Structures are given as C-alpha cells and as structure tokens.
Amino acid sequence: MKFNKWLMTGLLISGLWITSTQPINAEANASIHNESIYDLYVDRYFNKVITNDYDVNAKDPNAFAGGDFLGIIEKMNHIKDMGFTTISIGPVFATETYDGKRVLDFNTLEKRFGTPEEFQQLISEAHKHNVKIMIEFPLNNYSVNHVWNSQTGWIQSKENDVLTLDLTKVEVQQALKDTLVEFAKTYEIDGVKLSELNGAPTSFINEMISSVKEVRNPMYVIALEESDANFDVKYSDDLQVNFREAFKNTDLPTEGIVSTDYNELLLFDHLNTERFTYYSALENMFPPTRIKTALGAMFTMPGVPYMTYGTEIAMNGQHAQESHQVMNFRVDEELIDYIKDINNVRNKSETMRTGKLELLKNEDGYIVFKRYSADEEFIVVINNTSETKRIDLTSNIVGENKELHGLFESDIVRPDDNGEYRLVVDREIVEVYQVTDLQGLNKSYIFAMALSYVLFLGFLVIVWKKGKQRRNEQNKK
C-alpha cells in the first residue's frame, strides 16, 4: 500500500494542473513572492575540503567546525531537491566566530569558508540549478578587532570585545552602503539579509536597500528583525511565535496565523531562536509530525516560506551551542520527502504563491481555506487536532459539477445527491485538494493502480522463480 500511495501522490502532484505557470525563477518574472528560502551557516553545513580547516574543532560547539563554500556545492542537490529556490548562507566575511557575526574585515572573505573563486563558484553552481544565493550583512556589532576600530568618530562602544558603531553618523552610513554595493558588484549574489538593525535609522536602511537593488535585478533584501523599512517581505516576531505556538501540539488556537498575506515571511524558528523541535519535545509530541503539519500550513498560506537548515532532520536545541549543530545528512527520508512534495505543490502553482485566500473554517487547529485565482482553485484542510475531522462544502464554495483531487491522500471527492462535497481528513494531516471539472471515472487513477499491481505481481514472479531455481540447485547437490 505504501508503494501505491507513493505512486499516486507522484502522479497527482506532477500531472493534475490544468493551467501551467511560467517558471518561477524566470528573471523577467522574478519576485520574492515566488521564492522559498533555506537558511544556513556555511560553517555548520558540510566540510568538503580540509585545506581551509584553520583551528577547526568540530567537538567544540563554540569553535569553527569546517563547513565551506565547496561543501554547500557538494550538498546543493539536497536543497534543490526539497524545492527551495533561495539559499541564505549567513555572513561570509572574515570573522572571529563560526556564525560570521564578529566581522573583522568586509573586504576579505573568511578563509575557513574558502577563496573568492570558490565563493563565485558556489554562486555560479547555484544559478545553474536555478537557485539564488543570499548573504547576510550585519550593520553593527563587529569584532573589536575590526579594521574600522581606529575610526574613533564612528564608534559608539567597545564593550565585551564588540565594536558598536554609531549608525546615525553620515560617514558610517556611507561606508556601509559603499561596502555592500561593492561586494554585490564583485560577486553575483541575488539577495541580502540585513541584520543588527538596532540603532539604524529607517531612512538609512531604505538607502541601503535602494543602493544594493541598483546593482542587479532581482536583488532581494530582507531582515529577520521588525522594521518599517522597505524590505521585500515583512518579518513579524509575533507571527513567528504564533506559528510555533499553534503547531507545537494539537488542538491549539490558530487565530494568530490565518490572516497572513503574500508579503509576509512565514517561519516557526530561525537561527537566533530556539528550534521548533525544542518546543514540540517539551509538549511530549513527535517532532517530525509537528514539523510536517506546520510546514504544510506555511507552504499553503499566503507568504514566503523560510526554513532553517536542519528542520528536515528535526534538529533540536534551545541555545546556539545546541541549535547550530553540524548538519547530519544520514537521516530518515520521510520528512524530507514531505518537504519536497509540499514545496512542489507551491512551486507548481502561482495561485498557491500569490492567489487569494478565503477562510472557511478556523477552530483550535482545524483550518479550512480556499486558495483561488482566475486560473485555478484549491481547498486546503489543515487538521492539526487530535481527531479525524469532517467538513461539508456546498457548490457555492466549490462550484457546480466539480470534483476535488487530494494531492497527498490520493482521494477524489465528488458531490453527493445534495450537491455537497464531504471532506474527511485524519488527525495531524494537511491535505490539499485541487478543484477540477467533474470527469467521471479517473483514468489516471485506474491506470496507476493497475500499473502498481502489475509491477507488484511481476516482483512476486521474479521472487518465485529465483526461489525455485535455488531449490533445484540444492536438489541437484
């Protein structure tokens, strides 16, 4: 049955769309609303070469672990296969810390990460895979040994070996703008995540955004800090916490997540917070199931999905020493396969990315909504409760003479004698139904089922023949 379900899911997701959309990464059509972002630290991802392992100690959670640009290239298919279109790789400048935050010199790449040629190779390889590369650019709080530490007129403090600049100074603002623009001109990056915004006037942040966007199109600029600046997508602490709180367990209030719009960043944790797994484990819940349900919501609601590396292996951690573990690629594929499938649904459908939403039901973890546009329509059922749920939808919502194709549980729902569509979804499952014209017998389903049974019977015949051959050989002896 597992084989049948896998086969049917693949056929449904790959073949049901009656309206094809343009490639989501086409440059002429580029928009951050078409992206899904995978966030990582270079040092914590994959160590491809040891020639750049200077003072590396993988056993010390506070030390460099050895990850490098070539390591990201090595594991590019892992990210691409999950359907992510943008990789955010953290700061890449010369630094005293593995996370890149304690910058020493913006004009030099961190030697442990690799050479300028290897960094450009990473960008080029990503572009070959139709994936964009975003780097993090901290606006403040560098190493006290930063090359700017002698600029006394720029400095606000040097406490705790941290160099804090006065971001209201015109000279400081100009230096930061020039530095970022020059970096963007030197390397073909596609985006910037600005960080350490505290103390930066909004007008200055807007100037930074405008300046770097003039270098290249597209050039996405985001932040994981709340700001009134003109970022391409909005970040909200409350929304991030609301997603975490809604899905860490079942039957929890979901009012705080159902009003998202396409211009919001959707996430339940990031590299500066505790891991989502930490909170679900505190609830004595099975983290992979919690993650699947939460991601199912994030990838079907309006907004830009943003996932932290290691989520696909349910990485745990309350503090940085725990939550910034080196990525482990020897894992169970079930959660990764789910991310592939749900991301594939979003990538294939412009309606899922930017279409309208009509909320049909929202009650303590049970959310039903319609995503629609002039070209296509979906019904999404998020059953984050502890019991099976049912909803009957009228033709006023679904339409006359329609049928609903479940993309994950492979069921087909047609109207009953009263013209209503009865949707039944098991606990802790997100199901996406594509609305199509009523077609009667589903030939694709019949063919797929027949094919699966033929293959299964063929397998049994092969096993029987090999067993018979072995018995004959043993009898001859």
Buried (B, 14 or more C-beta within 10 A) or exposed (E): EEEBEEBBBEBBBEEBBEEEBEEBBEEEEBBBBBBBBBBBBBBBBBBBBEEBBEEBEEEEBEBBBBBBBBBBBBBBEBBBBBBBBBBBBBBBBBBBBBBBBBBBBBEBBBEBBBBEEBBBBBBEBBBEBEBBBBBBBBBBBBBBEBBBBEBEEBBBEEEEEBBBBBBEBEEBBEBBBEBBBEBBEEBBBBBBBBBBBEBBEEEBBBBBBEBBBEBEEBBBBBBBBEBEBEBBBBBBEEBBBBBBBBBBBBBBEBEBBBEBEBBBBBBBBBBEBBBBBBBBBEEEBEBBBBBBBBBBBBBBBBBBBBBBBBBBBBBBBBEBEBBBBBBEEEBEEEBBBBBBBBBBBBBBBBBBBBBEBEEBBBEBBBBBBBBBBEBBBBBBBBBBBEEEBEBEBEBEBBBEEBBBBBBBBBBBBBBEEEEBBBBBBEBBBBBBBBBBEEBEEBEBBEEBBEEBEEEEEEEEEEEEEEEEEEEEEEEEE
